[in-house]
Amino acid sequence: MRKITYFVPYPELIPVVRRLMDQPCYQGIFVNASIQYFPIMYDVEVEDDCDLVIARGYSIHVIRERFSGAIVEIPITGSDIVKAIAQCRKNTNCQKIGLIGDYSNMKDIQSMSSLFNINFVVYVIDNPDQIEDMVKRAIEEGCDALISGSHANKCVIKNGFKVYSGIIENSEEAIARALNSAASLLKNMEYEASQMELLRLLAENVTDGLIFVDDRERIRIANANVGRIFPNRRPVAGKGFQEEFSFMTRNYLKACREKQHLDNEIYRTRDMNIAVDFTPVMIEDNYKGMIITIRDIGRLQQREAQIRTKLNEMGLYAKYQFSDIIHQSPVMEHVIQRARKFASVTSNVLVYGETGTGKELVAQSIHNDSKRKNGPFVAINCASFPENLLESELFGYEEGAFTGAVKGGKAGLFEQAHNGTLFLDEVSELPVSFQGKLLRVLQEREVRRVGGKRVVKIDVRIIAATNKNLKQMIQEGLFREDLLYRLDVLNLSIPPLRKRREDIRLLAEYFLLKYKEQFETCADHFTGHAVELLCGYPFKGNIRELRNIVERLSVTVQDATVHASDVEESLGLNDTDTQPYPIQHPGQMPPVYQDSPADPIYAKEIRKEEVVSLLKECGYNKSEVARRLGINRTTLWRKMGKMGLL
């Protein structure tokens, strides 16, 4: 309950004030009110826990020096003064009346002298110390009656002046007006207190330091986190903000002056770096104070890492590492070693490779081998979205940006990939009209959501992938040259399976065991001839096609061994209508696949003497001879045919 003190100017007013306070219209408002009278003005004392004071006249000047709370002034109305003048005329035959008071009460009285057919002079006082001098001056100037407040009346009595001295009494109307003002003010104070308590509870439940400074630059709220951030500077409610946080004064005053939000102002204290936001509180264009948010940058970075971990749990993470890339071919080992070097830097990477070669597998491995491994890995297939959706997917959107937009808006993939890696698969499929927008984001390292005005800084590494010749697309006007230069800082070319045939057996056996466990099937190994058939197949779909074929074999083969006949059936080699290449027959040079003359593996010069020697060493086991030569069995058959060894 709010505590109120009503200072009456004369004791006779006490019962009147009490009676008015007890009226039903003020029920519950003035329960904790005290009514006091101090004969000597400078003896006025206000208790520390008082919330509101009601007073009049010169007492207010003294009270303001000792009390910082709310003050309601009891008005002296024109009718109160007229009543005092009439009482003076009734009691005396005075010739000249002196009216003593402050300007607000006396400014309109002088013009009323003609109404009373009497001479009176107004003496305006600026502060209580002038009362006695003004009384003496009025008497010296011939006033034989004085009308004033109670303090001037006491001065007349104390000095024994032989003049009439009347007190301007407050009417019940004036007292009621003061009580109404006080009641309204108390209700506002209660509402403000409830709002402040709500704000305090909110402040205590945020992880940042939060200070609310009112429009008089006083600290109203400072949550516990402020004390944690500044253990040697614990702000106290009621103290001046600039006094407590002088090092923030410049930006605080700038935000106050410009009524604009200041974001992420950086300060270095003795123990830490902090980021501070200044947010002016504006209500109907009126400045009501400042909310100051303080963040410990070290804790902010830790919290951001935790958020990234949760994003990983949501699927925004890279599953694979370089150790997951199944290979034994030198060409693939060279690619991996090159990719490891790329992982040590943050430059953008462009990955070339036919469909199904494992471009995302390599991209994830680069991410997990880099310093960004604890950040998110976000992947998007650029061919999966039309241009209008692609923009909102990558850049995000604000609430109301378009029909169906999620309430509150949505962060785009660039924001989600902050401090991590964004994988742009099939980057060649981006519409040309959108490529310029992407280029700007990559150049400026900032993004603006669709329908928004705020720019968000981002720190994202780009790994893009394509299975097309981007330089040719530039010539055809389908890809921006400047975007290519932005993406193609580092580049990798992942070889197709036909250029790493020695990896086919490893991959096939890996997939077969994987599906055996997944499907609880029987097949768990291949015969040598079955492997030869797989190694001779062109695999235009590369690893993806190989995996699908092995999955098919895992389901259709009913025993532990996958035979050549199973592979022929799975590849459709027994169907002349769908046969992708001629069937290999013993004693014939199998025209399985014409290797590219540019293939470094198959461009290797193999001498006839070397083949003959290896055949003898290996007991004419052609698979072993092919393995030692680093070629597949089909290629060995072709070379032996050319050498006349068949």
CORHULIN-V71663 format. One line per field, one symbol per residue. ss: DSSP state (a for helix, b for strand, c for the rest). phi: phi as a letter, one per 40 degrees, with the letter a starting at -180 (. if undefined). psi: psi as a letter, one per 20 degrees, with the letter a starting at -180 (. if undefined). A space follows every 10 residues. Layout:
BEGIN
ss = ???
phi = ???
psi = ???
END
This chain:
BEGIN
ss = cccbbbbccc aaaaaaaaaa accaaacccc ccbbbbcccc aaaccccccc cbbbbcccaa aaaaaacccb bbbccccaaa aaaaaaaaaa accccbbbbb bcaaaaccca aaaaaaccbb bbbbcccaaa aaaaaaaaaa ccccbbbbca aaaaaaaaac cccbbbbccc caaaaaaaaa aaaaaaaaaa aaaaaaaaaa aaaaccccbb bbbbcccbbb bbcaaaaaac cccccccccb aaaacaaaaa aaaaaaaacc cbbbbbbbcc ccbbbbbbbb bbbccbbbbb bbbbbbaaaa aaaaaaaaaa aaaccccccc caaaccccca aaaaaaaaaa aaacccccbb bbccccccaa aaaaaaaacc ccccccbbbb baaaccaaaa aaaaabbccc cccccccccb bcaaaacccb bbbbbcaaac caaaaaaaaa aaaacbbbcb ccccbbbccb bbbbbbccca aaaaaccccc aaaaaaaccb bbbcccaaac aaaaaaaaaa aaaaaaaaac ccccbbcaaa aaaaaccccc caaaaaaaaa aaaaaacccc bbcaaaaaaa accccccccc cccccccccc cccccccccc cccccccaaa aaaaaaaccc caaaaaaaac ccaaaaaaaa aaaccc
phi = .cbbbbccca cccdcccccc cccdcbdgcb cbbbbbbbdb dccdbbcccc babbaagcdc cccccbabcc bbcccbcccc cdcccccccc cbbcbabbbb accccbcbcd ccccccfaca bcbcbcaccc dccccccccc cgcbabbacc cccccccccg ccbcbbcccc cccccccccc cccccccccc cccccccccc ccccbbcccb bbbccbgccc bacccccccb ccaccbdhcc ccccbcccdd ccccccccfb cbbfccbbcc bacbbbbbbc cbbfgbcbib cbbbbccccc cccccccccc cccchcaccb bdccccaacc cccccccccc ccccbbccbb bcicdgcgcc dcccccdcbb ccccccbbba ccccbcdccc cccccgacdg cacgcccgga cccccccdgb bbcbcfcccc ddccdcccdc ccccfabbcc gbbccbcbbb cbbbbabbcc ccccccgbac cccdcccccb abbcccccba cccccdcccc cccccccccf cccaabcccc cdccccccfc cfcccdcccc ccccccccbc bccdcccdcc cgccbccbcc acccbdgbcc ccaccccccc cccccbcccc ccccccccgf cccccccccg bcccccdccc cccgcc
psi = pqpqpooqiq hiighggggh hjqhikpigk hlqqpqpohp giipppqhjp hqpprrbihh ggghiipjaq pppoqorhhg gghhgghghh irlqhpppop arghhihjhh ijhhhilqoq ppopphrhii gghhgggggh jjpjqppaah hhghggghik pmqpoqpoqp rhggghgghg gggghgghhg ghghhhgghg gghijqirpp pppaijkqph porhhghghm hjnoqpphqp ghghmhijgg hghghggikq ppplppqoah irpqpppooq opoljppiap popppohghg hghhhhghgh hghiimrphq rhiiopriqh hhhggghghh hhhirjqqpp pqqrpjikgh ggghgggijr ijhirqopqp oiiiprghhh ghggirqrpj hrpjpqpiap prhgghjpjb pponqlhijp qhhhhhgggg ghgilqqpqp jrhppppqnp ppoqqqjroh hhhghjkipp hhhghhhlgq qqopqrhijl hiiggggghg hghghgggil agpjrqrghg hggghiqhmh jchggggggh gghhhhpiah porhhggggh ikiiohhjph qqppqpiqoo mgpoqpiioh giipppqghg ggghgghjkk ohghggghik rrhghggghh ghikj.
END
